[in-house]
Amino acid sequence: MPQFRFRAVITLDPPTADARRHSYDSGTRHLLVHASRLGDSAHGKYLPAMILSDGDEPLEPGLSQIATIVVTDSEALAYLAPGQAFTLWGQGAGHGIISRRIFTDQSPS
């Protein structure tokens, strides 16, 4: 299955008053990316993803952080592109925006 990599700015939502604060290690696979189909906001999809923060710092609630999102879903390019907003789902929630797609060795990653 192909791997697609994207750079994004992400923010984990701060916990509610009755929830405990939860951070995620860089490389986590415990969050899903939910995005609308490009050009068709009525159709969305949850995409399993690995999220790698810059500098291997943990992903902390309330902070905007630059990260690399790695998605292996074959339909990823129908949902993720520069400028596309998305939400994060897991034990905590969050949101972000794709800044660019990453290409390696002259081919898509």
N, C-alpha and C positions, 0 to 999 in steps of 0.2 A: 504494500500500500504506500502511496506517495506521502512524503512529509512536506508540509507547507509551513514556512516560518514568517512571522510578522513582528514588527516592532510596534509597541503600543504604549500609551500612557494609561495606567490603571490606578484606580483608587478603590480600596476596600472600604465599605461603609463602616462607620464607627458602631460599636455594639449598642444595643438599646440598654436602658437602665437595668433591666432584669437579666441581661445576657452577659456571659463572660467574654473578655477580650480574647480574640483568637488571631494569631499570626500564622503565616504559612512559610515554610522553608522554600528557598529558591529551588526550582525543579519540581514543585508540587504537581501532582496529578489529581488533587482533591477538589478542583474547581472545574465547572463546565462553563464554556463560553456560549451565550445565547445571542444570536444575531438574526436580524431580518434578512430575507433574500434581497439581494441588490436590486433596486428598482421595484420591489414588491413588498412593502412593509406589512402586508396582511399575512405573509407566510414567514415563520421563523423556524430556527432549528437550534437544538442544543448540540454543541460540538465538544467531545472530550479533548482536553488540551493539557499540555505540560507548560507551566509558566516559570520562566527563568528571570530572576531580577538581575539588574546590573550589579556587579560586585558580589554576587551571591548573598546579598543581604536578605533577611526575611521580609516577606510582604506584610506590612503593618497596616492595621485599620486607620483610616483618617488621613493617610499620606498618599499623595500622588507620586507614583514611581514609574520609571521607564523599565519596560520588561520585554522579553522575547516570548512570543506565544508560538508553540509548536503544535500543529493540528495534523492528524493523519486521516481525517475524513476526506474521501474522494470528492465531495461536494463543497469543500471549504472555499474555493474561489467563487462560488455562487453567493457566498454569504459574507466574506471578509475581503476588504480592499481598503486602500488609503482613504481616510475620512469617515469610514464606517464606524458608527457607535455600536457598542455591545454591552451586555450585562454579564456579570459573573455570578454563578450559583454554586453553593456548597454549604459548609457549616456556617459560613458567613456569606454576605452578598457584596457586590460592588459593581463598578461600571468602568468603561474605558473607551478609548478611541484608537483605531489603527492609524499609525503614522506612515508606515511603508511596509512593503513586502520585501523579504530578504532573499537575494539570489546568491548562490555560491558556485564557484568553479564554472561560471558562464552558463549555468543551468538553474532552473527553479529548485528551491530547496523544499 
